[in-house]
């Protein structure tokens, strides 16, 4: 296996926006990919978060996966690639990314 594309989203809570905090943890949110600085005290899934805390949402989007695939295609000769896979995916993630995007990435044309 040479390539594994990330087809998932994870939300990381950073108290006070400190990216070196030991209290950083993965949480569940429905926020879009990006860095979100809370402007006021907020409750998400029955948990209290304070103003200026940061929730960073990382993960694959159709545009990001396509850009990664284009970069890989230019970097690794096709004859050297033994396999391509997706990781951390389920039906909801496949729908979110789009079957067409995933088909293009995994096709062997």
Secondary structure, DSSP 8 states (H G I E B T S, - for coil): --EEEE--EEEEEEGGG-TT-TT-EEE-----SEEEE-SS-EEETTEEE-TT-EEEEEE--HHHHHHHHHHHHHHS-GGG---EEEES--HHHHHHH-HHHHHHHH---
